[in-house]
Amino acid sequence: MTEQGAKERVALITGAGSGIGRSTALLFARTGYRAAVVDLRADSGARTVELIEQEGGTALGIAADVRKSCDVRDAIDEVARRFGGVDVLVNNAGIEYYRRADEYTAEEFSAIVDTNLRGAFLCAQHAYPSLREKGGAIVNISSVQAYANESHISVYAATKAALLALTRGMAVDFASDGVRVNAVCPGAIRTGMLADVAEGVGGRQEALRNLERNIPLGRVGEPEQVAQAVLFLASRNAGYITGATLIVDGGLLSRLSLP
């Protein structure tokens, strides 16, 4: 289903070479947006572009490191040259190293913070002139880890909590220019990151079954379900929503895990 007016709109999605980012890029393209697919890995981004084009959509692949201001600036400039600017920015790029809090190296800490938080800030900053001109929207992908934590994920959780504060601050700062800023907090979603966690705790299938037993809806989510939430917040249907957080977790945060 095509959103009214979407064919003239452009969505830039970071970390769009896999998982939630890829599903988000595909959904926006199916809805009529032109998709700017940004990923650190050129081959992964190219595969997302290929999938979009196979479905008749329009996409542009850009290899960029969101931690580097020059890469982000060049990516935004390329989107402006090819598509005329950015209407929607989805800050999805993120990484994690699974460690106890006392086991992270300084280099790992910096890599996580620079990707998950600095990257979102840089993308918003460089895309802002276009977003302001078009009355656009930013959607930041945070996590339920911003509210409640598993073990071995403290630095990732810290960046996701900070991203919610950044979302609120940008929403207040940008409201006078008509730019809305919101966040989505996914729970357990069937992505490569979830698979890595499962492998690290002694076997993927058993770990997923144990996880599903703690989710009120009884199943892990799919990337497409997160993408639907992102699309809503970016759309004109959410025109009076800014500074908000939409939790997509199957009820995970609503349950007390008591014996």
C-alpha positions as CSV (number, residue, x, y, z in Angstrom):
1,M,0.0,0.0,0.0
2,T,1.4,3.4,-1.1
3,E,1.3,6.2,1.4
4,Q,-0.2,9.3,-0.2
5,G,2.6,11.6,-1.5
6,A,5.3,9.1,-0.6
7,K,6.6,8.9,-4.2
8,E,8.1,12.3,-3.8
9,R,9.6,11.4,-0.4
10,V,13.0,10.0,0.5
11,A,13.9,7.8,3.5
12,L,17.5,7.4,4.6
13,I,18.1,4.3,6.7
14,T,21.4,3.5,8.4
15,G,22.5,0.0,9.1
16,A,20.2,-1.0,6.3
17,G,22.3,-4.0,5.1
18,S,20.6,-6.5,7.4
19,G,18.0,-7.1,10.1
20,I,15.7,-4.3,11.2
21,G,17.4,-1.8,8.9
22,R,16.9,-3.9,5.8
23,S,13.3,-4.6,6.6
24,T,12.7,-0.9,7.2
25,A,14.2,0.0,3.9
26,L,12.1,-2.6,2.1
27,L,8.9,-1.4,3.8
28,F,9.5,2.2,3.0
29,A,10.2,1.3,-0.7
30,R,7.1,-0.8,-0.9
31,T,5.1,2.2,0.5
32,G,6.4,4.4,-2.3
33,Y,9.5,6.1,-0.8
34,R,12.8,6.3,-2.5
35,A,15.2,4.5,-0.1
36,A,18.7,5.6,0.6
37,V,20.4,2.5,2.0
38,V,23.4,3.3,4.2
39,D,25.6,0.5,5.6
40,L,29.2,0.1,6.6
41,R,29.4,-2.9,4.3
42,A,29.0,-2.1,0.7
43,D,28.0,-5.7,-0.2
44,S,25.2,-5.9,2.4
45,G,23.8,-2.5,1.4
46,A,23.9,-3.6,-2.3
47,R,21.9,-6.7,-1.5
48,T,19.2,-4.6,0.2
49,V,19.1,-2.3,-2.9
50,E,18.9,-5.4,-5.1
51,L,15.9,-6.7,-3.1
52,I,14.1,-3.3,-3.4
53,E,14.7,-3.1,-7.1
54,Q,13.4,-6.6,-7.6
55,E,10.1,-5.4,-6.1
56,G,10.0,-2.4,-8.4
57,G,11.2,0.1,-5.8
58,T,13.8,2.8,-6.1
59,A,16.9,2.7,-4.0
60,L,20.4,4.1,-3.6
61,G,23.2,2.2,-1.8
62,I,25.9,4.1,0.0
63,A,28.8,2.6,2.0
64,A,29.5,4.8,5.0
65,D,30.8,4.7,8.5
66,V,28.3,6.7,10.7
67,R,31.1,7.2,13.3
68,K,32.9,9.5,10.8
69,S,31.5,13.0,10.2
70,C,33.0,13.1,6.7
71,D,31.4,9.8,5.7
72,V,28.0,11.0,6.9
73,R,28.3,14.4,5.2
74,D,29.3,12.7,1.9
75,A,26.4,10.3,2.2
76,I,23.8,13.1,2.8
77,D,25.3,15.0,-0.1
78,E,25.0,12.0,-2.4
79,V,21.4,11.5,-1.5
80,A,20.7,15.2,-2.2
81,R,22.3,14.9,-5.6
82,R,20.4,11.7,-6.6
83,F,17.1,12.2,-4.8
84,G,16.9,15.9,-3.9
85,G,17.2,15.6,-0.1
86,V,16.0,13.6,2.9
87,D,12.5,13.6,4.2
88,V,12.9,10.8,6.8
89,L,16.0,9.7,8.7
90,V,16.0,6.4,10.4
91,N,19.0,6.0,12.7
92,N,19.3,2.2,13.0
93,A,23.0,1.5,12.8
94,G,24.2,-0.2,16.0
95,I,26.8,-2.7,17.4
96,E,27.5,-4.5,20.6
97,Y,30.2,-6.6,22.1
98,Y,28.8,-9.0,24.7
99,R,31.0,-8.6,27.9
100,R,30.7,-8.2,31.6
101,A,30.9,-4.5,32.5
102,D,34.4,-5.0,33.8
103,E,35.6,-6.8,30.7
104,Y,35.1,-4.2,28.0
105,T,38.2,-2.7,26.5
106,A,38.4,1.1,26.1
107,E,38.4,0.5,22.3
108,E,35.2,-1.6,22.5
109,F,33.5,1.0,24.6
110,S,34.4,3.8,22.2
111,A,33.3,1.7,19.2
112,I,29.8,1.1,20.7
113,V,29.3,4.6,21.8
114,D,30.5,6.1,18.6
115,T,28.3,3.9,16.4
116,N,25.1,3.8,18.5
117,L,25.1,7.4,19.8
118,R,27.5,9.6,18.0
119,G,26.4,8.1,14.7
120,A,22.8,9.0,15.3
121,F,23.8,12.5,16.3
122,L,26.0,13.0,13.2
123,C,23.4,11.7,10.8
124,A,20.7,14.0,12.4
125,Q,23.0,17.0,12.3
126,H,24.1,16.6,8.7
127,A,20.6,15.7,7.4
128,Y,18.9,18.5,9.4
129,P,19.0,21.3,6.7
130,S,17.1,19.0,4.3
131,L,14.7,17.7,7.1
132,R,14.0,21.3,8.0
133,E,13.3,22.3,4.4
134,K,10.9,19.4,3.9
135,G,9.3,19.3,7.4
136,G,10.7,15.8,7.8
137,A,11.0,13.3,10.6
138,I,13.7,11.4,12.5
139,V,13.1,8.0,14.0
140,N,15.9,6.6,16.3
141,I,16.1,2.9,16.9
142,S,16.7,2.4,20.6
143,S,16.0,-0.8,22.6
144,V,14.2,-2.2,25.6
145,Q,17.7,-2.4,27.0
146,A,17.3,1.3,27.6
147,Y,14.8,0.4,30.4
148,A,15.8,-3.0,31.7
149,N,19.0,-5.0,31.2
150,E,20.3,-8.4,30.6
151,S,23.8,-9.3,31.7
152,H,26.8,-8.7,29.5
153,I,25.2,-5.7,27.6
154,S,25.8,-2.7,29.8
155,V,27.5,-0.4,27.3
156,Y,25.0,-1.1,24.6
157,A,22.2,-0.4,27.1
158,A,23.8,2.8,28.1
159,T,23.9,4.1,24.6
160,K,20.3,3.1,24.0
161,A,19.2,5.0,27.1
162,A,21.2,8.0,26.0
163,L,19.6,7.8,22.5
164,L,16.2,8.3,24.2
165,A,17.4,11.4,25.9
166,L,18.9,12.6,22.6
167,T,15.5,11.9,21.0
168,R,13.7,14.1,23.5
169,G,16.2,16.9,23.3
170,M,16.1,17.0,19.5
171,A,12.3,16.8,19.5
172,V,12.2,20.0,21.6
173,D,15.0,21.8,19.7
174,F,13.6,20.9,16.2
175,A,9.8,21.4,16.8
176,S,9.8,25.0,15.8
177,D,11.1,24.0,12.4
178,G,8.4,21.4,12.0
179,V,10.8,18.4,12.3
180,R,9.5,15.6,14.5
181,V,11.8,13.2,16.3
182,N,10.7,9.9,17.9
183,A,12.2,6.6,18.9
184,V,11.3,2.9,18.6
185,C,12.4,0.4,21.3
186,P,12.5,-3.1,19.9
187,G,12.5,-6.1,22.2
188,A,13.7,-9.6,21.2
189,I,13.6,-9.4,17.4
190,R,14.7,-12.2,15.1
191,T,18.0,-10.6,13.8
192,G,21.6,-11.5,13.6
193,M,22.2,-9.7,16.9
194,L,19.7,-11.9,18.7
195,A,21.2,-15.0,17.2
196,D,24.6,-14.0,18.5
197,V,23.2,-13.6,22.0
198,A,21.6,-17.1,21.8
199,E,24.8,-18.7,20.6
200,G,26.6,-17.1,23.5
201,V,24.4,-18.7,26.1
202,G,24.6,-22.3,25.0
203,G,22.6,-23.0,21.9
204,R,20.4,-20.9,19.7
205,Q,17.2,-22.9,19.6
206,E,17.0,-23.6,23.4
207,A,17.9,-20.0,24.2
208,L,15.1,-18.8,21.9
209,R,12.6,-21.1,23.5
210,N,13.6,-19.9,27.0
211,L,13.3,-16.3,25.8
212,E,9.9,-16.8,24.3
213,R,8.6,-18.2,27.6
214,N,9.3,-14.8,29.2
215,I,7.5,-12.8,26.4
216,P,3.7,-12.4,27.1
217,L,2.9,-12.8,23.4
218,G,4.9,-16.0,23.4
219,R,7.2,-15.4,20.5
220,V,10.1,-13.2,19.4
221,G,9.3,-10.4,17.0
222,E,10.1,-10.1,13.3
223,P,12.1,-7.2,11.8
224,E,9.1,-6.3,9.7
225,Q,7.0,-5.6,12.8
226,V,9.6,-3.0,14.0
227,A,9.6,-1.5,10.5
228,Q,5.9,-1.0,10.7
229,A,6.3,1.1,13.9
230,V,9.0,3.1,12.2
231,L,6.9,3.8,9.2
232,F,4.0,5.0,11.3
233,L,6.1,7.4,13.3
234,A,7.7,8.8,10.0
235,S,4.3,9.2,8.3
236,R,1.9,12.1,8.3
237,N,-0.5,9.9,10.4
238,A,1.9,10.6,13.3
239,G,2.0,14.4,12.6
240,Y,1.2,15.4,16.2
241,I,3.7,12.9,17.7
242,T,7.2,14.1,18.7
243,G,9.5,13.2,21.5
244,A,7.8,9.9,22.0
245,T,9.0,6.3,22.3
246,L,7.1,3.4,20.9
247,I,8.0,0.0,22.5
248,V,7.7,-3.0,20.2
249,D,8.5,-6.0,22.5
250,G,5.6,-8.4,22.7
251,G,4.9,-7.2,26.2
252,L,8.3,-8.1,27.5
253,L,8.8,-5.0,29.7
254,S,5.3,-5.3,31.1
255,R,6.0,-8.6,32.9
256,L,7.6,-9.0,36.3
257,S,10.0,-12.0,36.1
258,L,9.4,-13.4,39.6
259,P,9.7,-17.0,40.7
